[in-house]
Amino acid sequence: MSMLAAVVFALGLGAVPQASVVSTEVVVAIRIQGNLLASDDEIKSLAGLTVGMALEPDTVTAVTTRLRETGRFKRVEVLKRFASIDDPTQIVIVVIVDEGGVAIDWGNEGETPVPAKVVPRRGLGLMFLPILNFEDGYGFTYGARLGRPGPFGQGSHLSVPLTWGGDKRAALEVQKNFARGPVSGIDTGASVNRQTHPFYAADEDRQHVWLTGRRAFGSSLSISATTGWEHVVLLDRRDDFLETGANVVLDTRLDPALPRNAVYARAAWTRSGIPDTHEGPVNEILLDARAYAGLPGQSILMVRALREDSDGPLPSYLKSMLGGMPNLRGFRRGVAVGDTLTAGSLEVRTPLNSPLKIARMGVTGFVDVGTTYDAGGRLSDQKFERSVGGGIWLSAAVLRLNLVVAHGLGGTTRVHFSTTLSP
């Protein structure tokens, strides 16, 4: 919390308003989408949902688990939505299910068609998602992500992202989730990519192989451990090294796009066996804390503090980069690099339409601060750069668009555009 206070002080914007006490939330409506074989009432019964019930902190997670454990649905998603702008205690629960391929029995002429049976998957069963992103400092990245669910049994997923432009990348990624056991899931894969480093203006080539084990504790806390091998070429360095790491995430957000009265905190440690260093392996620490408070109406205030640090000098390809969407939006990505980076933000997000709409849109305004410096320097001696800006976003089903314009105080104006697609 001391670091968070320091960031707020650096912004010069005073204390953060305290979130108001929220009354007991009540389910006033239940909406079922995507079902053909199972009726709405049947799904409500399986989920244990009734209108008028109190919404507990674990209700969404519990409903999702109950429906998945029936084995009747290929995919289940449960969403919490506000039914009223004026009364945040009135909640709508949206249940989205995927029963897989369904054959329709058309019957005789004049009869009502009815879903008859699940159609077995044919061919490769590949899914396709386009990729389009623009990041100041890298330019446009475009391509596609190919995916196939269930190649290694229930809970597994195979993904092959292929991109060109700012980030030339090809990867093979496998995810396997487990209902029981010491780990909740395993991720593994291999990738090769090339980017032009924004600070050094030189091609950076990476080859990476990794294995990650994950464990979830409830719906908000997760830990993971990673090991892998990496080959990097940048400027006059060509290194091969092993890396290990651990990651802890606390995330109480029900809707990451519009979290209300929630927190997100991440602590990560990475140990890289860099060759040709007298001190031996280098250790990096990342601390990222975000707090979200509801303001009058639908607006949300977000306060963020970010710290990236190491226990010694880092090679060029591991140094933290200041600027761009990750930390200082009014300056280009890679405006400066260093072994330590400290940054923070104040941001207000305001939806422009009802949260019950399928397509939601809104605006955001923010102030960023940040600095980076090499090992041996002191934070008190550094100059914090500042930027201000705003943007507009659109979220519809699996698609999210985000356009941001920011001005660096004493610098230039930057534009960032990104798209996010989820299956």
C-alpha positions in Angstrom: 0.0 0.0 0.0 2.9 2.4 0.6 3.8 2.1 -3.1 0.2 2.8 -4.1 0.2 5.9 -1.8 3.4 7.1 -3.5 1.9 6.9 -6.9 -1.2 8.8 -5.9 1.0 11.5 -4.4 3.1 11.7 -7.6 -0.1 12.3 -9.6 -0.9 15.2 -7.3 -4.6 14.4 -7.3 -5.2 13.9 -3.6 -6.9 11.1 -1.9 -9.1 8.5 -3.5 -12.8 8.5 -2.6 -13.9 5.7 -0.5 -16.3 3.2 -2.0 -19.8 3.3 -0.5 -21.2 0.4 1.4 -23.2 -1.9 -0.9 -26.5 -3.4 0.2 -27.5 -7.0 -0.3 -27.8 -7.9 -4.0 -30.9 -9.7 -5.2 -31.5 -11.6 -8.4 -34.5 -9.9 -10.1 -34.3 -11.7 -13.5 -32.6 -14.8 -15.0 -31.9 -15.0 -18.7 -30.9 -18.2 -20.5 -29.2 -18.1 -23.9 -27.8 -20.7 -26.4 -30.0 -23.6 -25.3 -31.9 -25.8 -27.7 -32.2 -29.2 -26.0 -32.7 -28.1 -22.4 -35.5 -25.8 -21.5 -35.0 -22.5 -19.6 -36.7 -23.9 -16.5 -34.6 -27.1 -16.6 -31.4 -25.0 -16.8 -32.6 -22.8 -13.9 -33.3 -25.9 -11.8 -29.9 -27.4 -12.6 -28.2 -24.1 -11.8 -30.1 -23.6 -8.5 -31.3 -20.2 -9.6 -34.5 -18.5 -8.6 -35.8 -15.0 -8.9 -35.7 -13.2 -5.6 -32.7 -15.1 -4.2 -29.9 -13.2 -2.5 -26.7 -13.0 -4.6 -23.7 -14.2 -2.6 -20.1 -13.5 -3.5 -19.6 -17.1 -4.8 -23.0 -17.5 -6.5 -21.7 -17.0 -10.1 -18.9 -19.5 -9.5 -21.2 -22.0 -7.9 -23.7 -21.8 -10.7 -21.0 -22.2 -13.3 -19.6 -25.3 -11.5 -23.0 -26.9 -11.1 -23.9 -26.6 -14.8 -20.5 -27.8 -16.0 -20.6 -30.9 -13.7 -23.8 -32.0 -15.3 -21.8 -32.9 -18.4 -24.6 -31.7 -20.7 -22.9 -28.6 -22.0 -19.9 -28.1 -24.1 -19.4 -24.6 -22.6 -21.0 -22.6 -19.8 -20.7 -18.9 -19.0 -22.5 -17.1 -16.2 -22.6 -13.3 -16.1 -23.7 -10.8 -13.6 -25.4 -7.7 -14.9 -27.0 -4.7 -13.2 -30.7 -4.4 -13.8 -31.0 -0.8 -12.8 -28.7 2.2 -13.0 -30.3 3.8 -9.9 -30.3 0.6 -7.7 -27.1 -1.5 -8.0 -28.6 -4.2 -5.7 -30.9 -5.4 -8.5 -29.1 -8.0 -10.5 -29.7 -9.9 -13.7 -28.0 -13.3 -14.1 -27.3 -14.3 -17.7 -26.5 -18.0 -18.4 -25.0 -18.8 -21.7 -24.7 -22.4 -22.7 -23.3 -24.3 -25.7 -24.9 -27.8 -26.2 -22.6 -28.5 -29.2 -23.9 -29.4 -32.6 -27.6 -30.1 -32.7 -29.6 -31.8 -35.4 -33.1 -30.5 -36.1 -36.0 -33.0 -36.7 -38.3 -31.2 -39.1 -41.0 -33.8 -38.8 -43.9 -33.8 -41.3 -45.3 -30.7 -43.1 -47.0 -28.4 -40.6 -45.3 -29.8 -37.6 -43.0 -27.7 -35.3 -39.3 -28.5 -35.9 -37.6 -29.7 -32.7 -34.0 -30.4 -31.8 -33.4 -34.1 -31.9 -29.8 -35.1 -31.2 -26.3 -33.9 -30.9 -24.3 -34.1 -34.1 -20.8 -35.7 -33.7 -17.9 -33.4 -34.7 -16.7 -34.0 -38.2 -13.3 -33.0 -39.8 -10.7 -31.2 -37.8 -13.2 -29.2 -35.8 -11.1 -26.0 -36.0 -12.3 -22.6 -34.8 -11.0 -19.4 -36.3 -10.6 -16.0 -34.7 -9.0 -13.0 -36.5 -6.3 -10.9 -34.8 -6.0 -7.2 -35.3 -4.0 -4.9 -33.0 -2.2 -1.5 -33.2 0.3 -0.5 -30.6 2.3 2.7 -30.8 5.9 1.7 -31.2 5.2 -1.6 -33.0 2.5 -0.7 -35.5 -0.3 -3.0 -36.8 -0.3 -6.7 -35.9 -2.7 -8.9 -37.9 -3.4 -12.5 -38.4 -5.5 -15.3 -37.0 -5.8 -17.8 -34.2 -6.8 -21.4 -35.0 -8.2 -23.5 -32.2 -9.6 -26.9 -31.5 -11.4 -27.8 -28.3 -10.9 -31.2 -26.6 -7.9 -32.6 -28.6 -6.6 -34.3 -25.4 -9.9 -35.0 -23.7 -12.4 -32.9 -21.8 -11.0 -29.6 -20.5 -8.3 -29.4 -23.1 -7.7 -26.8 -25.9 -5.2 -26.5 -28.7 -4.5 -23.0 -30.1 -2.2 -21.9 -33.0 -1.8 -18.1 -33.2 -0.2 -16.8 -36.5 0.5 -13.1 -36.8 2.4 -10.7 -39.0 3.3 -7.0 -39.0 4.4 -5.5 -35.8 4.6 -8.9 -34.0 5.6 -11.7 -36.4 4.7 -14.8 -34.3 3.8 -18.4 -34.7 3.1 -20.6 -31.7 1.6 -23.9 -30.6 -0.3 -23.6 -27.3 -2.0 -26.4 -25.3 -4.1 -26.0 -22.3 -5.5 -28.8 -20.1 -7.8 -28.1 -17.2 -8.6 -30.7 -14.4 -11.7 -30.9 -12.2 -9.7 -32.6 -9.4 -6.1 -33.1 -8.4 -3.2 -31.0 -7.1 -3.3 -28.6 -10.1 -6.2 -26.9 -11.8 -4.6 -26.9 -15.1 -1.4 -27.2 -17.2 -0.3 -24.9 -20.0 2.5 -25.8 -22.4 3.7 -24.6 -25.8 6.4 -23.3 -28.1 6.7 -20.1 -30.0 8.9 -18.2 -32.4 8.6 -14.4 -33.0 10.3 -11.3 -34.3 9.6 -7.7 -33.3 11.5 -4.5 -33.9 12.6 -3.3 -30.4 11.1 0.2 -30.0 14.0 1.6 -28.0 17.0 0.0 -29.8 15.3 0.1 -33.3 16.7 -3.4 -34.0 15.1 -6.8 -34.7 14.6 -8.9 -31.6 14.2 -12.6 -32.3 12.9 -15.0 -29.6 12.3 -18.7 -29.5 10.5 -20.0 -26.4 9.4 -23.3 -24.9 7.5 -23.4 -21.6 5.5 -25.5 -19.2 3.2 -23.9 -16.5 1.2 -25.5 -13.8 -1.8 -23.6 -12.3 -3.8 -24.0 -9.1 -7.0 -22.0 -8.4 -8.3 -21.4 -4.8 -11.9 -20.4 -5.2 -12.9 -17.9 -7.8 -10.5 -15.1 -6.8 -7.1 -16.5 -6.0 -4.7 -18.5 -8.2 -1.0 -19.4 -8.2 1.2 -20.8 -10.9 4.8 -22.0 -11.5 6.6 -21.9 -14.8 9.8 -23.4 -16.3 11.1 -23.0 -19.8 13.9 -22.3 -22.2 14.4 -19.2 -24.3 16.7 -18.2 -27.1 17.0 -14.4 -27.7 18.9 -12.4 -30.3 19.1 -8.6 -29.9 21.9 -6.3 -31.1 25.2 -8.0 -30.4 23.8 -10.6 -27.9 22.7 -14.1 -28.7 21.7 -15.9 -25.5 20.2 -19.3 -24.6 19.0 -19.7 -21.0 16.7 -21.5 -18.7 14.1 -19.6 -16.7 11.8 -20.4 -13.8 9.1 -18.4 -12.1 6.1 -18.2 -9.9 3.0 -16.0 -10.1 0.2 -15.2 -7.6 -3.0 -13.4 -8.7 -5.8 -12.1 -6.5 -8.7 -11.0 -8.7 -12.2 -10.2 -7.3 -13.5 -8.6 -10.5 -16.7 -10.1 -11.9 -16.5 -8.1 -15.1 -12.9 -7.2 -16.0 -14.1 -4.5 -18.4 -16.3 -2.8 -15.8 -15.2 -4.0 -12.4 -17.0 -2.3 -9.4 -15.7 -2.3 -5.8 -13.1 -4.9 -6.6 -9.3 -5.4 -6.6 -6.7 -7.0 -8.8 -3.2 -7.8 -7.5 -0.4 -9.7 -9.1 3.0 -10.6 -7.8 5.5 -12.5 -10.1 9.0 -13.7 -9.7 11.3 -14.8 -12.6 14.8 -16.2 -12.4 16.8 -16.2 -15.6 20.1 -18.1 -16.0 21.7 -15.4 -18.2 25.1 -16.5 -19.4 28.3 -14.4 -19.2 27.2 -12.6 -16.0 29.6 -12.5 -13.0 26.7 -12.4 -10.6 25.0 -15.5 -11.9 21.3 -15.7 -12.6 19.2 -12.6 -12.4 15.9 -12.3 -10.5 13.1 -10.1 -11.6 10.0 -9.0 -9.5 6.8 -7.6 -10.8 4.1 -6.1 -8.5 0.9 -4.8 -10.1 -2.0 -3.6 -7.8 -5.3 -2.1 -9.0 -8.3 -1.0 -7.0 -11.7 -0.3 -8.5 -14.3 1.9 -6.7 -17.9 2.6 -7.8 -18.8 6.3 -8.4 -22.3 7.7 -8.6 -24.2 6.3 -11.6 -22.3 3.7 -13.6 -18.8 5.3 -13.5 -15.8 3.5 -12.0 -12.6 4.8 -10.6 -9.5 2.8 -11.0 -6.2 3.4 -9.2 -3.1 1.4 -10.3 0.5 1.0 -9.0 3.1 -0.9 -11.0 6.7 -1.9 -10.0 9.1 -3.9 -12.1 12.5 -4.5 -10.5 15.6 -6.7 -10.6 18.5 -7.6 -8.3 21.1 -6.5 -10.8 21.8 -5.2 -14.3 19.7 -6.8 -17.0 20.6 -7.6 -20.6 19.0 -5.3 -23.2 16.2 -7.8 -24.0 15.0 -8.0 -20.4 15.1 -4.4 -19.5 11.7 -2.8 -18.7 10.3 -0.4 -21.3 8.5 2.8 -20.4 5.7 4.1 -22.5 2.7 2.9 -24.5 -0.4 1.1 -23.4 1.3 -1.0 -20.6 2.2 2.0 -18.4 2.5 5.5 -19.9 0.1 6.0 -22.8 1.1 9.6 -23.7 4.6 8.5 -24.7 5.7 6.0 -27.4 6.4 2.4 -26.3 10.1 2.2 -25.4 10.7 5.9 -24.9 13.2 4.7 -22.2 14.4 1.4 -20.8 15.9 0.4 -17.4 16.4 -2.3 -14.8 13.6 -0.8 -12.6 10.3 0.7 -13.6 7.7 2.4 -11.4 4.4 3.7 -12.8 0.8 4.4 -11.8 -2.5 5.6 -13.1 -5.8 7.1 -12.2 -8.6 6.3 -14.6 -12.4 6.8 -14.7 -14.5 4.5 -16.9 -18.1 5.5 -17.8 -20.5 3.3 -19.8 -22.8 5.3 -22.1 -25.6 2.8 -22.3 -27.4 0.2 -20.2 -25.4 -2.8 -18.9 -28.3 -5.0 -20.1 -27.5 -4.2 -23.8 -25.6 -6.9 -25.8 -23.4 -4.2 -27.3 -22.0 -1.9 -24.6 -20.0 1.2 -25.2 -18.3 3.8 -23.0 -15.6 6.4 -22.5 -12.6 6.6 -20.3 -10.3 9.4 -19.0 -6.9 8.9 -17.3 -3.7 10.3 -15.9 -0.5 8.2 -16.0 2.9 8.7 -14.4 6.0 6.6 -14.8 9.8 6.5 -14.7 12.5 3.9 -15.3 16.2 3.7 -14.4 19.2 1.4 -14.2 20.4 -0.7 -11.2 22.0 1.3 -8.5 19.7 4.3 -8.9 17.2 5.6 -6.3 13.5 6.3 -6.9 13.7 9.6 -5.1 16.2 10.9 -7.6 14.1 10.1 -10.7 11.8 12.4 -12.7 8.3 11.1 -13.3 6.9 11.6 -16.7 3.1 12.3 -16.9 0.4 11.9 -19.6 -3.3 12.6 -19.8 -5.9 11.3 -22.2 -9.1 9.5 -22.9 -10.7 6.9 -25.1 -13.8 5.1 -26.3 -14.5 1.4 -26.1 -17.1 -1.0 -27.5 -17.9 -4.5 -26.1 -20.2 -6.8 -28.0 -20.4 -10.5 -27.3 -16.8 -11.9 -27.9 -15.5 -8.6 -29.5 -14.0 -5.7 -27.6 -12.6 -2.5 -29.4 -10.6 0.1 -27.6 -9.3 3.5 -29.0 -7.1 5.7 -26.8 -5.6 9.1 -27.5 -3.1 10.4 -24.9 -0.8 13.4 -24.6 2.5 13.3 -22.9 3.1 16.4 -20.8 6.2 17.9 -22.5 6.0 15.3 -25.2 3.7 14.4 -28.1 0.3 12.9 -28.7 0.0 9.2 -29.2 -2.9 7.0 -30.5 -3.5 3.4 -29.5 -6.0 0.9 -31.0 -6.6 -2.7 -30.0 -9.1 -5.5 -30.5 -9.8 -8.4 -28.2 -11.6 -11.6 -29.3 -12.5 -14.5 -27.0 -14.0 -17.8 -28.1 
